[in-house]
Amino acid sequence: MAEKEIGKVVHYFDKAGVAVVKLSGSVAVGDAIKIQKGENEFTDIVQSMQIDHEPVTSAQSGQEVAVKISQKTKEGASVSKVEENSQ
C-alpha cells in the first residue's frame, strides 16, 4: 500500500474525537488515512468531515478540515492517505 502525506493535525478535540487537519493534499469521505505521531499510529476510514461547521465530502490542499477519528491523537501528527495498489 502506498502512503502520501496530505497534512498535519493542528488541533484535536478530545471530547468530540475530532482532529482538525491543515491539508497539503486532497482528501475525501471514504479515503483511508493513517495518523502518526512518534510511536502512536493508526489507520481510519474518513466517515465524515466538516469545514467551518458545514459537512463536506472532499477537501483540497490549503484547507483546514475537521475529521472524526476513532483514536486519540496530538497536534503535529502527520496525516497520510493510504492507497491500495491496484492489481
N, CA, C and O atoms as a GROMACS GRO file, in nm:
protein
  348
    1MET      N    1   0.084  -0.119   0.000
    1MET     CA    2   0.000   0.000   0.000
    1MET      C    3   0.088   0.124   0.000
    1MET      O    4   0.186   0.132   0.074
    2ALA      N    5   0.052   0.220  -0.082
    2ALA     CA    6   0.127   0.344  -0.092
    2ALA      C    7   0.068   0.447   0.003
    2ALA      O    8  -0.054   0.453   0.022
    3GLU      N    9   0.155   0.528   0.062
    3GLU     CA   10   0.110   0.635   0.151
    3GLU      C   11   0.164   0.767   0.100
    3GLU      O   12   0.277   0.776   0.053
    4LYS      N   13   0.080   0.870   0.110
    4LYS     CA   14   0.120   1.004   0.070
    4LYS      C   15   0.074   1.102   0.177
    4LYS      O   16  -0.045   1.108   0.209
    5GLU      N   17   0.168   1.178   0.234
    5GLU     CA   18   0.130   1.273   0.338
    5GLU      C   19   0.038   1.379   0.278
    5GLU      O   20   0.067   1.438   0.174
    6ILE      N   21  -0.074   1.402   0.348
    6ILE     CA   22  -0.172   1.501   0.299
    6ILE      C   23  -0.196   1.612   0.400
    6ILE      O   24  -0.277   1.701   0.374
    7GLY      N   25  -0.128   1.609   0.515
    7GLY     CA   26  -0.148   1.718   0.610
    7GLY      C   27  -0.096   1.687   0.748
    7GLY      O   28  -0.036   1.583   0.774
    8LYS      N   29  -0.121   1.784   0.838
    8LYS     CA   30  -0.081   1.774   0.979
    8LYS      C   31  -0.200   1.810   1.067
    8LYS      O   32  -0.282   1.894   1.031
    9VAL      N   33  -0.207   1.743   1.183
    9VAL     CA   34  -0.310   1.776   1.281
    9VAL      C   35  -0.270   1.907   1.348
    9VAL      O   36  -0.162   1.918   1.404
   10VAL      N   37  -0.358   2.008   1.342
   10VAL     CA   38  -0.331   2.137   1.405
   10VAL      C   39  -0.408   2.152   1.536
   10VAL      O   40  -0.375   2.238   1.618
   11HIS      N   41  -0.512   2.070   1.556
   11HIS     CA   42  -0.585   2.072   1.682
   11HIS      C   43  -0.661   1.940   1.697
   11HIS      O   44  -0.703   1.880   1.598
   12TYR      N   45  -0.677   1.896   1.823
   12TYR     CA   46  -0.754   1.775   1.848
   12TYR      C   47  -0.856   1.805   1.957
   12TYR      O   48  -0.820   1.851   2.065
   13PHE      N   49  -0.983   1.778   1.928
   13PHE     CA   50  -1.090   1.796   2.026
   13PHE      C   51  -1.115   1.661   2.092
   13PHE      O   52  -1.177   1.572   2.034
   14ASP      N   53  -1.065   1.647   2.215
   14ASP     CA   54  -1.067   1.520   2.287
   14ASP      C   55  -1.209   1.467   2.308
   14ASP      O   56  -1.236   1.351   2.277
   15LYS      N   57  -1.299   1.550   2.358
   15LYS     CA   58  -1.435   1.503   2.388
   15LYS      C   59  -1.510   1.462   2.263
   15LYS      O   60  -1.585   1.364   2.266
   16ALA      N   61  -1.491   1.534   2.154
   16ALA     CA   62  -1.563   1.504   2.030
   16ALA      C   63  -1.493   1.398   1.946
   16ALA      O   64  -1.555   1.338   1.858
   17GLY      N   65  -1.362   1.372   1.971
   17GLY     CA   66  -1.287   1.277   1.890
   17GLY      C   67  -1.267   1.328   1.748
   17GLY      O   68  -1.276   1.253   1.652
   18VAL      N   69  -1.240   1.459   1.737
   18VAL     CA   70  -1.226   1.523   1.607
   18VAL      C   71  -1.088   1.587   1.595
   18VAL      O   72  -1.044   1.659   1.684
   19ALA      N   73  -1.021   1.559   1.482
   19ALA     CA   74  -0.892   1.620   1.453
   19ALA      C   75  -0.911   1.726   1.345
   19ALA      O   76  -0.978   1.702   1.245
   20VAL      N   77  -0.852   1.843   1.368
   20VAL     CA   78  -0.851   1.947   1.264
   20VAL      C   79  -0.719   1.932   1.189
   20VAL      O   80  -0.611   1.938   1.249
   21VAL      N   81  -0.729   1.912   1.058
   21VAL     CA   82  -0.612   1.883   0.974
   21VAL      C   83  -0.591   1.996   0.876
   21VAL      O   84  -0.682   2.032   0.800
   22LYS      N   85  -0.469   2.054   0.875
   22LYS     CA   86  -0.429   2.152   0.774
   22LYS      C   87  -0.378   2.071   0.656
   22LYS      O   88  -0.276   2.003   0.667
   23LEU      N   89  -0.448   2.078   0.542
   23LEU     CA   90  -0.419   1.991   0.430
   23LEU      C   91  -0.308   2.043   0.340
   23LEU      O   92  -0.300   2.163   0.310
   24SER      N   93  -0.222   1.951   0.297
   24SER     CA   94  -0.123   1.979   0.193
   24SER      C   95  -0.154   1.893   0.069
   24SER      O   96  -0.081   1.896  -0.030
   25GLY      N   97  -0.263   1.817   0.078
   25GLY     CA   98  -0.311   1.734  -0.033
   25GLY      C   99  -0.462   1.724  -0.022
   25GLY      O  100  -0.522   1.790   0.064
   26SER      N  101  -0.524   1.644  -0.106
   26SER     CA  102  -0.670   1.632  -0.104
   26SER      C  103  -0.713   1.507  -0.027
   26SER      O  104  -0.639   1.410  -0.015
   27VAL      N  105  -0.836   1.513   0.025
   27VAL     CA  106  -0.894   1.401   0.098
   27VAL      C  107  -1.044   1.401   0.073
   27VAL      O  108  -1.104   1.506   0.052
   28ALA      N  109  -1.105   1.283   0.077
   28ALA     CA  110  -1.249   1.271   0.055
   28ALA      C  111  -1.306   1.168   0.152
   28ALA      O  112  -1.235   1.081   0.202
   29VAL      N  113  -1.436   1.180   0.177
   29VAL     CA  114  -1.506   1.080   0.258
   29VAL      C  115  -1.486   0.944   0.192
   29VAL      O  116  -1.500   0.931   0.070
   30GLY      N  117  -1.453   0.843   0.271
   30GLY     CA  118  -1.428   0.709   0.219
   30GLY      C  119  -1.281   0.677   0.204
   30GLY      O  120  -1.244   0.560   0.190
   31ASP      N  121  -1.194   0.781   0.205
   31ASP     CA  122  -1.050   0.758   0.195
   31ASP      C  123  -0.997   0.692   0.322
   31ASP      O  124  -1.046   0.719   0.432
   32ALA      N  125  -0.897   0.606   0.307
   32ALA     CA  126  -0.826   0.551   0.421
   32ALA      C  127  -0.711   0.647   0.454
   32ALA      O  128  -0.634   0.686   0.366
   33ILE      N  129  -0.700   0.685   0.582
   33ILE     CA  130  -0.592   0.774   0.625
   33ILE      C  131  -0.516   0.710   0.740
   33ILE      O  132  -0.571   0.632   0.818
   34LYS      N  133  -0.388   0.744   0.749
   34LYS     CA  134  -0.306   0.699   0.861
   34LYS      C  135  -0.261   0.823   0.937
   34LYS      O  136  -0.210   0.918   0.878
   35ILE      N  137  -0.279   0.820   1.068
   35ILE     CA  138  -0.238   0.931   1.154
   35ILE      C  139  -0.123   0.879   1.240
   35ILE      O  140  -0.134   0.775   1.304
   36GLN      N  141  -0.012   0.954   1.240
   36GLN     CA  142   0.108   0.906   1.307
   36GLN      C  143   0.180   1.019   1.380
   36GLN      O  144   0.202   1.127   1.324
   37LYS      N  145   0.216   0.993   1.506
   37LYS     CA  146   0.299   1.085   1.584
   37LYS      C  147   0.383   0.998   1.675
   37LYS      O  148   0.330   0.935   1.767
   38GLY      N  149   0.513   0.994   1.651
   38GLY     CA  150   0.601   0.910   1.730
   38GLY      C  151   0.565   0.764   1.715
   38GLY      O  152   0.550   0.713   1.604
   39GLU      N  153   0.550   0.696   1.829
   39GLU     CA  154   0.517   0.553   1.828
   39GLU      C  155   0.367   0.530   1.804
   39GLU      O  156   0.326   0.419   1.771
   40ASN      N  157   0.287   0.635   1.821
   40ASN     CA  158   0.142   0.622   1.810
   40ASN      C  159   0.100   0.637   1.664
   40ASN      O  160   0.118   0.743   1.604
   41GLU      N  161   0.043   0.531   1.607
   41GLU     CA  162  -0.011   0.542   1.471
   41GLU      C  163  -0.131   0.450   1.456
   41GLU      O  164  -0.138   0.343   1.516
   42PHE      N  165  -0.225   0.493   1.374
   42PHE     CA  166  -0.344   0.413   1.345
   42PHE      C  167  -0.401   0.454   1.210
   42PHE      O  168  -0.372   0.562   1.158
   43THR      N  169  -0.482   0.365   1.154
   43THR     CA  170  -0.545   0.389   1.025
   43THR      C  171  -0.695   0.398   1.046
   43THR      O  172  -0.752   0.322   1.125
   44ASP      N  173  -0.758   0.490   0.976
   44ASP     CA  174  -0.902   0.512   0.984
   44ASP      C  175  -0.957   0.532   0.844
   44ASP      O  176  -0.884   0.567   0.751
   45ILE      N  177  -1.086   0.510   0.830
   45ILE     CA  178  -1.157   0.548   0.707
   45ILE      C  179  -1.230   0.679   0.738
   45ILE      O  180  -1.298   0.689   0.841
   46VAL      N  181  -1.217   0.777   0.652
   46VAL     CA  182  -1.285   0.906   0.674
   46VAL      C  183  -1.435   0.883   0.660
   46VAL      O  184  -1.486   0.854   0.552
   47GLN      N  185  -1.506   0.897   0.773
   47GLN     CA  186  -1.652   0.879   0.774
   47GLN      C  187  -1.725   1.010   0.751
   47GLN      O  188  -1.828   1.015   0.684
   48SER      N  189  -1.670   1.119   0.809
   48SER     CA  190  -1.733   1.250   0.792
   48SER      C  191  -1.629   1.359   0.811
   48SER      O  192  -1.530   1.343   0.883
   49MET      N  193  -1.653   1.472   0.743
   49MET     CA  194  -1.562   1.587   0.751
   49MET      C  195  -1.646   1.713   0.751
   49MET      O  196  -1.758   1.716   0.701
   50GLN      N  197  -1.587   1.819   0.810
   50GLN     CA  198  -1.653   1.948   0.809
   50GLN      C  199  -1.550   2.058   0.784
   50GLN      O  200  -1.434   2.047   0.825
   51ILE      N  201  -1.594   2.161   0.716
   51ILE     CA  202  -1.517   2.284   0.702
   51ILE      C  203  -1.608   2.395   0.753
   51ILE      O  204  -1.719   2.412   0.703
   52ASP      N  205  -1.561   2.472   0.852
   52ASP     CA  206  -1.641   2.579   0.912
   52ASP      C  207  -1.778   2.528   0.956
   52ASP      O  208  -1.880   2.594   0.932
   53HIS      N  209  -1.781   2.412   1.021
   53HIS     CA  210  -1.902   2.351   1.076
   53HIS      C  211  -2.005   2.310   0.971
   53HIS      O  212  -2.120   2.283   1.004
   54GLU      N  213  -1.963   2.304   0.845
   54GLU     CA  214  -2.051   2.258   0.737
   54GLU      C  215  -2.000   2.125   0.683
   54GLU      O  216  -1.882   2.114   0.652
   55PRO      N  217  -2.086   2.024   0.671
   55PRO     CA  218  -2.042   1.894   0.618
   55PRO      C  219  -1.992   1.907   0.474
   55PRO      O  220  -2.053   1.977   0.392
   56VAL      N  221  -1.881   1.840   0.443
   56VAL     CA  222  -1.828   1.835   0.307
   56VAL      C  223  -1.791   1.691   0.274
   56VAL      O  224  -1.772   1.609   0.364
   57THR      N  225  -1.782   1.660   0.146
   57THR     CA  226  -1.744   1.524   0.104
   57THR      C  227  -1.599   1.518   0.058
   57THR      O  228  -1.542   1.410   0.047
   58SER      N  229  -1.538   1.636   0.032
   58SER     CA  230  -1.396   1.637  -0.004
   58SER      C  231  -1.336   1.772   0.033
   58SER      O  232  -1.408   1.870   0.053
   59ALA      N  233  -1.202   1.776   0.042
   59ALA     CA  234  -1.132   1.899   0.074
   59ALA      C  235  -0.998   1.898   0.002
   59ALA      O  236  -0.944   1.792  -0.030
   60GLN      N  237  -0.944   2.018  -0.024
   60GLN     CA  238  -0.823   2.032  -0.104
   60GLN      C  239  -0.708   2.092  -0.023
   60GLN      O  240  -0.727   2.138   0.090
   61SER      N  241  -0.590   2.088  -0.082
   61SER     CA  242  -0.471   2.147  -0.022
   61SER      C  243  -0.496   2.292   0.017
   61SER      O  244  -0.557   2.368  -0.057
   62GLY      N  245  -0.448   2.329   0.137
   62GLY     CA  246  -0.463   2.465   0.186
   62GLY      C  247  -0.582   2.483   0.279
   62GLY      O  248  -0.589   2.582   0.353
   63GLN      N  249  -0.676   2.389   0.276
   63GLN     CA  250  -0.793   2.400   0.363
   63GLN      C  251  -0.766   2.334   0.498
   63GLN      O  252  -0.680   2.247   0.510
   64GLU      N  253  -0.842   2.377   0.599
   64GLU     CA  254  -0.842   2.309   0.728
   64GLU      C  255  -0.974   2.236   0.740
   64GLU      O  256  -1.081   2.295   0.726
   65VAL      N  257  -0.966   2.107   0.766
   65VAL     CA  258  -1.086   2.023   0.770
   65VAL      C  259  -1.090   1.949   0.904
   65VAL      O  260  -0.988   1.903   0.955
   66ALA      N  261  -1.211   1.940   0.961
   66ALA     CA  262  -1.232   1.865   1.085
   66ALA      C  263  -1.277   1.724   1.048
   66ALA      O  264  -1.375   1.706   0.976
   67VAL      N  265  -1.203   1.624   1.097
   67VAL     CA  266  -1.229   1.484   1.063
   67VAL      C  267  -1.255   1.406   1.192
   67VAL      O  268  -1.176   1.412   1.286
   68LYS      N  269  -1.365   1.332   1.195
   68LYS     CA  270  -1.395   1.244   1.308
   68LYS      C  271  -1.302   1.123   1.300
   68LYS      O  272  -1.296   1.056   1.197
   69ILE      N  273  -1.230   1.095   1.410
   69ILE     CA  274  -1.138   0.981   1.411
   69ILE      C  275  -1.167   0.889   1.529
   69ILE      O  276  -1.234   0.929   1.625
   70SER      N  277  -1.117   0.766   1.522
   70SER     CA  278  -1.153   0.663   1.620
   70SER      C  279  -1.062   0.659   1.741
   70SER      O  280  -1.098   0.601   1.843
   71GLN      N  281  -0.944   0.719   1.732
   71GLN     CA  282  -0.849   0.715   1.842
   71GLN      C  283  -0.794   0.854   1.870
   71GLN      O  284  -0.805   0.944   1.787
   72LYS      N  285  -0.736   0.869   1.989
   72LYS     CA  286  -0.678   0.998   2.026
   72LYS      C  287  -0.552   1.024   1.946
   72LYS      O  288  -0.480   0.932   1.907
   73THR      N  289  -0.527   1.152   1.922
   73THR     CA  290  -0.404   1.194   1.857
   73THR      C  291  -0.358   1.323   1.919
   73THR      O  292  -0.419   1.373   2.013
   74LYS      N  293  -0.249   1.379   1.867
   74LYS     CA  294  -0.196   1.503   1.921
   74LYS      C  295  -0.166   1.600   1.808
   74LYS      O  296  -0.151   1.560   1.693
   75GLU      N  297  -0.157   1.728   1.844
   75GLU     CA  298  -0.119   1.830   1.747
   75GLU      C  299   0.018   1.796   1.690
   75GLU      O  300   0.107   1.750   1.763
   76GLY      N  301   0.035   1.818   1.562
   76GLY     CA  302   0.163   1.789   1.496
   76GLY      C  303   0.170   1.652   1.434
   76GLY      O  304   0.266   1.620   1.364
   77ALA      N  305   0.068   1.569   1.458
   77ALA     CA  306   0.067   1.435   1.399
   77ALA      C  307   0.057   1.446   1.247
   77ALA      O  308  -0.012   1.532   1.194
   78SER      N  309   0.127   1.356   1.180
   78SER     CA  310   0.125   1.350   1.034
   78SER      C  311   0.002   1.272   0.988
   78SER      O  312  -0.031   1.168   1.045
   79VAL      N  313  -0.065   1.323   0.884
   79VAL     CA  314  -0.180   1.255   0.826
   79VAL      C  315  -0.145   1.216   0.682
   79VAL      O  316  -0.111   1.301   0.599
   80SER      N  317  -0.155   1.086   0.653
   80SER     CA  318  -0.125   1.036   0.519
   80SER      C  319  -0.245   0.965   0.461
   80SER      O  320  -0.323   0.903   0.533
   81LYS      N  321  -0.261   0.974   0.329
   81LYS     CA  322  -0.365   0.898   0.260
   81LYS      C  323  -0.305   0.764   0.224
   81LYS      O  324  -0.195   0.757   0.169
   82VAL      N  325  -0.377   0.656   0.255
   82VAL     CA  326  -0.330   0.521   0.224
   82VAL      C  327  -0.404   0.475   0.100
   82VAL      O  328  -0.527   0.467   0.098
   83GLU      N  329  -0.326   0.443  -0.004
   83GLU     CA  330  -0.386   0.398  -0.130
   83GLU      C  331  -0.345   0.255  -0.156
   83GLU      O  332  -0.226   0.221  -0.154
   84GLU      N  333  -0.444   0.171  -0.181
   84GLU     CA  334  -0.413   0.032  -0.214
   84GLU      C  335  -0.360   0.026  -0.356
   84GLU      O  336  -0.412   0.092  -0.446
   85ASN      N  337  -0.256  -0.052  -0.375
   85ASN     CA  338  -0.200  -0.069  -0.508
   85ASN      C  339  -0.298  -0.149  -0.593
   85ASN      O  340  -0.344  -0.255  -0.550
   86SER      N  341  -0.330  -0.101  -0.711
   86SER     CA  342  -0.421  -0.175  -0.798
   86SER      C  343  -0.345  -0.292  -0.861
   86SER      O  344  -0.225  -0.283  -0.887
   87GLN      N  345  -0.416  -0.398  -0.885
   87GLN     CA  346  -0.351  -0.520  -0.935
   87GLN      C  347  -0.367  -0.533  -1.084
   87GLN      O  348  -0.318  -0.629  -1.143
   0.00000   0.00000   0.00000
